[in-house]
Amino acid sequence: MSVDAEAGLLKTEADEPGWEVDPDDEWGVAVIATVGRQLKLRREAVGMRAAEFGAAVGYGEDMVYKVEGGKRIPKQDYLNEADVVLNAGGLIAATWEDVKKVRYPKKVRELAKLEAQAVEIGLYECNIIAGLLQTPEHARAVISAAQPPYSPDDVERMVTARLARQSVFERDPAPSIHFVLEEAALRRPIGGTMVWRQQLERLLEVGRLHNVVLQVMPLNSEVHSGLDGRIEVLKFPDGTTVGRSDGAFNGRPTTDPKQLRILELRYGTIRAQALSPGESLAFIEQLLGET
């Protein structure tokens, strides 16, 4: 049982934010509904009431009903505790393998899947620091700044999903990753001075990885090819490419050879106009020294 449960404090939705099921995600809804149904059947089979079961696993009765009703995505510790309490012999704990595949929003999963398969990732960000580079605190500040504001649950779920994509840096073999960031985004102290410093330190850390190239587009570059917005180009082992841009093709991913040539030309020009990798890291170090 969790420490909170032993102390008599059962976890509720306020304690475990960010795990609501997306109703538009058909696969996710089906998986979570199936897991919830299994949990309910096993609980009833051993004759436990929802409140009794909740106390045993360290969660409130309301959370138990939501999980069993397919309205709430259970976390791994919930499933592990449930497996022990219901004497399921590992069967409930094993459902985490399915749950973890749908715990993030559908759009994020699709993007993460592409990034996980790519051997080359090229990304230009015009307004913010790329999500793959954000610290948890910076990501939370950026997402919380949206208007109309997201609910606390949605903010936490989006932060968790964004950070999960960063597993791309742990892949073996490592993909080749290239970033171009705008100087203005690096100078904006989102989240306050401490969060800003941590974010700059994170950029230096990632920028020094052997498979990563990080460049900065300086403010004194009056005109460049990225003024239309974000550009991303992903290349895969079979030689195929997927690209997208905020300012082209309605922002939708494209595999059309003609459109890809346009994106790659723009991205290549942006790289040529930006500071060199060495100059970029030196610039970030200078910014860090000024904070």
C-alpha positions in Angstrom: 0.0 0.0 0.0 1.2 3.5 -0.7 2.6 5.8 2.0 -0.4 8.1 1.5 -2.8 5.3 2.2 -0.9 4.2 5.3 -1.3 7.7 6.5 -5.0 7.6 5.9 -4.8 10.0 3.0 -6.4 8.3 -0.1 -5.4 9.7 -3.4 -8.1 11.5 -5.4 -8.4 13.3 -8.7 -6.8 16.4 -7.2 -3.8 14.4 -6.3 -3.5 12.5 -9.6 -4.2 15.0 -12.4 -3.8 14.6 -16.1 -5.2 11.1 -16.7 -8.6 11.6 -18.2 -9.5 9.6 -21.3 -9.8 11.5 -24.5 -13.3 10.7 -25.9 -12.1 11.2 -29.5 -9.4 8.5 -29.1 -11.3 5.4 -30.1 -8.4 3.0 -29.5 -7.6 4.6 -26.1 -11.2 4.5 -25.0 -11.5 0.8 -25.9 -8.3 -0.1 -24.0 -9.1 1.8 -20.9 -12.7 0.5 -20.9 -11.5 -3.1 -21.1 -9.0 -2.7 -18.3 -11.6 -1.0 -16.1 -14.1 -3.8 -16.8 -11.5 -6.4 -15.8 -10.7 -4.6 -12.6 -14.4 -4.4 -11.7 -15.1 -8.1 -12.4 -12.1 -9.2 -10.3 -13.0 -6.9 -7.4 -16.6 -8.2 -7.4 -15.4 -11.7 -7.7 -13.5 -11.4 -4.4 -16.5 -9.7 -2.8 -14.9 -6.3 -2.2 -16.8 -3.0 -2.2 -15.4 -0.1 -4.2 -14.6 1.9 -1.0 -12.9 -1.1 0.6 -10.9 -1.8 -2.5 -9.9 1.9 -2.9 -8.7 2.0 0.7 -6.6 -1.1 0.1 -4.9 0.3 -3.0 -4.5 3.8 -1.6 -7.1 5.6 -3.7 -10.5 7.2 -3.1 -13.8 5.5 -4.0 -14.5 8.1 -6.6 -11.3 7.2 -8.4 -12.1 3.5 -8.3 -15.4 4.1 -10.0 -13.9 6.3 -12.7 -11.2 3.7 -13.5 -13.6 0.8 -13.6 -16.0 2.9 -15.7 -13.3 3.6 -18.3 -13.3 7.3 -17.5 -9.9 7.5 -15.9 -6.5 6.1 -17.0 -5.0 4.1 -14.2 -1.3 4.7 -13.4 1.1 1.8 -13.0 1.2 1.9 -9.2 -2.6 1.6 -9.2 -2.5 -1.5 -11.3 0.3 -3.0 -9.3 -1.5 -2.5 -6.0 -4.7 -3.8 -7.5 -2.9 -7.0 -8.7 -1.7 -7.7 -5.1 -5.0 -6.8 -3.4 -7.0 -8.9 -5.8 -4.5 -11.8 -5.9 -4.4 -11.6 -9.7 -1.1 -13.3 -10.1 0.4 -10.6 -12.3 -2.5 -10.4 -14.8 -3.7 -7.0 -13.8 -0.2 -5.6 -13.5 0.5 -6.8 -17.0 -2.3 -4.6 -18.4 0.1 -1.6 -17.9 1.8 -2.7 -21.2 -1.5 -1.8 -23.0 -2.4 1.2 -20.8 0.9 3.0 -21.3 0.5 3.0 -25.0 -2.7 5.1 -24.8 -2.0 7.2 -21.7 -1.1 10.3 -23.8 -3.3 12.2 -26.3 -3.7 10.6 -29.7 -1.9 13.4 -31.6 1.1 13.2 -29.2 1.3 9.5 -29.6 1.3 9.8 -33.4 4.1 12.3 -33.3 6.1 10.3 -30.8 5.7 7.2 -32.9 7.2 9.0 -36.0 10.0 10.5 -33.9 10.8 7.1 -32.4 11.2 5.6 -35.9 13.1 8.4 -37.6 16.8 8.2 -38.3 17.0 11.9 -38.9 15.0 14.7 -37.2 15.3 18.3 -38.4 13.3 20.9 -36.5 13.0 24.7 -36.7 11.0 26.5 -34.0 10.1 30.1 -34.4 8.2 31.1 -31.2 9.2 28.7 -28.5 11.9 26.3 -27.5 11.2 22.9 -29.2 9.2 20.5 -27.0 11.9 17.9 -27.3 14.3 20.3 -25.5 12.0 21.6 -22.8 12.5 21.0 -19.1 9.4 19.9 -17.1 9.1 23.4 -15.5 9.5 25.2 -18.8 6.9 22.9 -20.5 4.5 23.5 -17.7 4.9 27.3 -17.9 4.4 27.3 -21.7 1.3 25.0 -21.7 -0.2 26.9 -18.8 0.1 30.2 -20.7 -2.5 29.1 -23.3 -5.7 31.1 -23.6 -8.3 30.0 -22.9 -6.4 28.1 -20.2 -6.2 24.4 -20.0 -7.5 22.7 -16.9 -4.9 21.6 -14.4 -5.5 18.0 -15.4 -4.9 18.8 -19.1 -1.8 20.7 -18.3 -0.2 17.8 -16.4 -1.2 15.3 -19.0 0.3 17.4 -21.8 3.5 18.0 -19.8 3.9 14.3 -19.2 3.3 13.5 -22.8 5.8 16.1 -24.0 8.5 14.8 -21.7 7.8 11.2 -22.8 8.8 12.2 -26.4 12.3 13.0 -25.1 13.0 9.3 -24.9 14.2 9.8 -28.5 17.6 10.9 -27.0 18.0 7.5 -25.3 17.6 5.5 -28.5 20.3 3.1 -29.6 21.4 3.5 -32.3 20.9 7.3 -31.8 19.1 9.3 -34.5 20.7 12.4 -36.0 18.8 15.3 -34.6 19.1 18.9 -35.7 17.4 22.0 -34.1 17.3 25.6 -35.1 15.8 27.9 -32.4 15.1 31.6 -32.5 17.2 33.9 -30.3 14.0 35.7 -29.1 12.7 32.4 -27.7 15.9 31.9 -25.8 15.8 35.3 -24.3 12.2 35.1 -23.0 12.4 34.2 -19.3 9.4 31.9 -19.3 8.6 30.6 -15.8 10.9 33.0 -14.1 14.7 33.4 -13.8 15.3 30.0 -12.2 13.3 28.1 -14.8 14.9 30.1 -17.5 18.4 29.2 -16.3 17.5 25.5 -16.0 16.2 25.6 -19.6 19.4 27.2 -20.9 21.5 24.6 -19.1 19.3 21.9 -20.6 20.0 23.3 -24.1 23.7 23.2 -23.5 23.5 19.7 -22.2 21.6 18.4 -25.2 23.5 20.5 -27.7 26.7 18.8 -26.7 25.4 15.3 -27.4 27.3 13.6 -30.2 24.2 13.0 -32.3 22.6 16.5 -31.8 23.3 19.8 -33.6 21.8 22.9 -32.1 21.8 26.3 -33.9 20.4 29.7 -33.0 18.8 32.1 -35.5 20.1 35.5 -34.4 17.8 38.5 -34.1 20.0 40.6 -36.4 19.1 38.2 -39.3 16.5 40.6 -40.9 14.9 38.0 -43.2 15.1 34.3 -43.3 13.2 31.3 -44.7 11.5 30.4 -41.5 9.2 33.4 -41.2 6.2 31.3 -42.2 6.5 29.2 -39.0 7.6 25.9 -37.6 9.2 23.3 -39.9 9.8 19.6 -39.1 11.5 17.0 -41.4 11.7 13.4 -40.4 13.6 10.7 -42.4 13.2 7.0 -41.9 15.4 3.9 -42.4 13.6 2.9 -45.6 14.4 6.2 -47.3 11.0 7.8 -46.9 10.5 11.3 -45.5 7.7 13.1 -43.7 7.6 16.8 -43.4 5.3 19.5 -42.2 5.3 23.3 -41.7 2.9 25.8 -40.1 3.1 28.0 -43.1 2.6 25.3 -45.9 0.2 22.6 -46.8 -2.2 23.7 -44.0 0.3 22.5 -41.4 -0.5 18.8 -42.3 2.2 16.1 -42.6 3.2 15.5 -46.2 5.0 12.8 -48.1 4.6 14.4 -51.5 8.0 14.6 -53.1 7.4 18.1 -54.5 6.3 19.5 -51.2 9.1 17.8 -49.3 11.7 19.4 -51.7 10.2 22.8 -50.8 10.4 22.1 -47.0 13.9 20.7 -47.2 15.1 23.7 -49.3 13.6 26.1 -46.7 15.1 24.1 -43.8 18.5 23.9 -45.4 18.4 27.7 -46.0 17.5 28.3 -42.4 20.4 26.2 -41.2 22.8 28.2 -43.5 21.5 31.5 -42.1 21.7 30.5 -38.4 24.8 30.7 -36.2 27.1 27.8 -36.5 26.8 25.0 -33.8 29.8 26.3 -32.0 28.7 29.9 -32.1 25.2 28.8 -30.9 26.5 27.0 -27.8 28.8 30.0 -27.0 25.8 32.3 -27.4 23.7 30.2 -25.0 26.6 30.2 -22.5 26.7 33.9 -22.7 23.0 34.2 -22.0 23.4 31.9 -19.0 26.1 34.1 -17.7 23.9 37.2 -18.0 21.1 35.7 -15.9 
